[in-house]
Amino acid sequence: MTRLRAAVAGVGTTDYGRMPEHDAYDLGMWALTNALDDAGLGFADIDAILVNRIPDYQRFCEIAGMDPQLVNITPGHGRYSGILLDTAVSLVMSGRHEVVALVYGNNGRSAGVAYGGAEDSYGSGGGALWFPYGMTSPGAFHAMMMRRHMELYGTRPEQLAEVSIAFRKHASLNPQAVMRDRFDLDGYMNARMIAEPLRLLDYCLINDGGVALIVTTPERARDLKKPPVYIRGSALQTVFADSTFPPDDFWAGALTSVRKRSFADAGLSHDDMNALMIYDNFAATVLFSLEGLGYCGIGESGSFVEGGTLQLGNRFPTNTSGGHLSESYMQGWALNAEAVRQLRGECGERQVQGATNIHFAAASPVCSSIVYSRDPS
Amino acid sequence: MSMSQALPPKPLPRMDGPERPFWEGLQEGQIRVQHCLSCGKPRFPASRYCPHCHSAESQWRAVDPHGEIETFCIFHKAYFPGFVGEMPYAVVQVKLDCGVRFFSNMVGVSNDRLKTGMRVEAVFESATPAIALLKFRPAGGSQ
C-alpha cells in the first residue's frame, strides 16, 4: 500500500457538439484556459504537459506560448485518460514536477472520423486483416463480447437497456450534454441495430470537444482557488496478449487487479463510493466493468443494473454527466472532470448529495482505476 | 439488374503482407499458420518473433480445419458498401482446435441459427481467381 499524494486543482471543459470552426488545438487551448482559470494558475505555472489526441505537442505549446520542462504526447485512444492521470500522479509524487497539465482536444465529429470501414484502425495493429469478412469497428468487437455474455450468463437486452436509459436521464439534467431527450425501454428496444446485439443507443457519441485537468501536490492544491480533489488511488493493468480478439474474461482479471491496488492505496472500498464514472464507449462495457470491479458477481451485471441501480438517487449513480453515451465521447476525460465537479458540489440538478468518494474505471486493453476523494489520504 | 451487380467490390486481403503464406495456403485448401520452431506454439496474425518464447524461427504449417464458434455479431450497418447486398450479415469468431482464432463468415447457415459453441469446419471460398477466403460451415458438412 502506497499513500498517494496528488490532487486535481483545476478542470476545464469546452462546449461539446459540432464545432467545425475549432480544430483539436483550439479545443485543447479552450479547455486548458478554463482549467487554469479554475485552479487560479497561469500557463507559466505548468511544469509538465501531457497531451492526448492533439496532433502535435510542439505546435500546441507554441500556440499556448508555453515552454514546460516536460512534454509528452499520446495517441487518441480512450484508455489514455486513465494512463495519463496515473502518470501525472507519479510525476508529482516524484517531486520532480509540481504542476502537471493534461490536455485533450478532439475534433472527431467535424473531421468526420470513422470508427468502422476502410479507415478503421481499432485494435491490435488495426483490423484490415478482417475487412474481407466485413469485420470492422470497435462497436462490433464489443458486440461480440456482449453476445458471448448473453449466451454465457443469460443477460438480456432489457437489462443492457438500463445503462443507456440511466445515462440519458442524467444527461437530461446536464446543460452541457449533447443528447438530453429521455427515452424508456420501448425507445431503447426500437432503436436501430448497428452491430447486433448492440443498438444505436448503446454507442457513444462522436463529437468535438476538449477537456483539461491540472494535477498537483496536495500542498500546492490547498493554496489554490478551488478545494482540492484528492487522487487517493490509481492503478493500471495492460491486457495485450492475444488482444486481436476480445478477452475471454471480459477484462475481469485486469479490472480486479486495478481495483484492488487502487482501493488499497486509497484505504477505501466499494461501500465508500458515492458515485461511479465508468468508461462507456459502449453500454456493454459498463456491464463488464461492474463485474470486473467487483460491484457485483461475474455474470450478474444484468440483474445488478435492473431497477435503476445506476440512476441518480439510487445506490451507485453512474456517469452522472450522461457519460459517453449521452454527454459526449470525450474518451474518459469528461468523466474524470465530472468526478472532480461532483466532489466539489458543482453539479447543480445532477449533484450527488454528500459525495465524498468517486470511482473512475475503464475496461479496455489498458484497464485503469482511479479513486477520487474530497478528503485527503 | 440485380443489386449485387451495382455494388462496389468487397475489400480483399493484402497479398503482399506478412500473412501471404496464409492466403496462399487457402488457395490450396489448407489453413496454414505460423508455428514457432522453438516452443512449437501456433500463432496468427503473423509476427517475426514468437510472443511466447521470442524466437525468430518459425514455419507456416497446415492445421486441422475444425473448431468452434466462440461468439458472433450481426452487422446492420454498411461499413463496407460491398456488403450491402447481404445485410444483415454475421461475422463469427472461430477458435480452431489448435487454439488459433479468426474472424470469419459462415456459409449455409442463417443468422438465427448461429450459436456460441457450434462446431464448425473450414470452407475455402474463392473471392477472385487468385484469392480464397477462409469461411466456415457446421461441422460434418450438413446443415
Interface residues (C-beta under 8 A of the other chain):
Chain A: G116 G117 A118 D120 G125 A128 L129 W130 F131 P132 Y133 G134 M135 T136 S137 A140 A143 M144 M145 R147 R148 E151 L152 R192 M193 I194 A195 E196 P197 L198 A241 D242 T244 F245 P246
Chain B: K10 P11 L12 P13 R14 E19 P45 P51 E70 T71 F72 C73 I74 F75 H76 K77 Y79 F80 F83 P88 Y89 V91 Q93 R101 F103 S104 N105 K115 T116 G117 A127 L133 K135
